[in-house]
Amino acid sequence: MDEKSPRGSITVDAQSSFTFVRLAGEVDVTLRPQASHALAVCVTRGVPVVVESQRATFADSYTLAFLLQLSRACGEDGVRVALPDPSPALAGLLQMTGTDTLFDLGAPAQAPDEATSSRTTGATSAP
């Protein structure tokens, strides 16, 4: 299922030691199928998650709910969720709601350009 809003997207990039979730454009309720897929991939893989949001131009309560659900679901399995260098739109939302302290806002332990990258937007790839 590769349903993309013309205004935004949530994609998943499954690498050997990280799962990257990329937020771009307007991240809102219209991206619910993509958010559900990303959550399922992250929880299933069980490796650290890095949310890249630098290209997100809009974030609202839905964006926040998705990130909190991702953090909680992964955290229950001991999986770390990092949100390095959030976009201005997302950083403002996190600060305004006091949820910035719930995320690791530092850089991931490894560069995001691992050679074993395999982007998934609609189908789950093997870990």
Rosetta blueprint (number, residue, H / E / L):
1 M L
2 D L
3 E L
4 K L
5 S L
6 P L
7 R L
8 G E
9 S E
10 I E
11 T E
12 V E
13 D E
14 A E
15 Q L
16 S L
17 S L
18 F L
19 T E
20 F E
21 V E
22 R E
23 L E
24 A E
25 G E
26 E E
27 V E
28 D L
29 V H
30 T H
31 L H
32 R H
33 P H
34 Q H
35 A H
36 S H
37 H H
38 A H
39 L H
40 A H
41 V H
42 C H
43 V H
44 T H
45 R H
46 G L
47 V L
48 P L
49 V E
50 V E
51 V E
52 E E
53 S E
54 Q E
55 R E
56 A E
57 T E
58 F E
59 A E
60 D L
61 S H
62 Y H
63 T H
64 L H
65 A H
66 F H
67 L H
68 L H
69 Q H
70 L H
71 S H
72 R H
73 A H
74 C H
75 G H
76 E H
77 D L
78 G L
79 V L
80 R L
81 V E
82 A E
83 L L
84 P L
85 D L
86 P L
87 S L
88 P H
89 A H
90 L H
91 A H
92 G H
93 L H
94 L H
95 Q H
96 M H
97 T H
98 G L
99 T L
100 D H
101 T H
102 L H
103 F L
104 D E
105 L L
106 G L
107 A L
108 P L
109 A L
110 Q L
111 A L
112 P L
113 D L
114 E L
115 A L
116 T L
117 S L
118 S E
119 R E
120 T E
121 T L
122 G L
123 A L
124 T L
125 S L
126 A L
127 P L
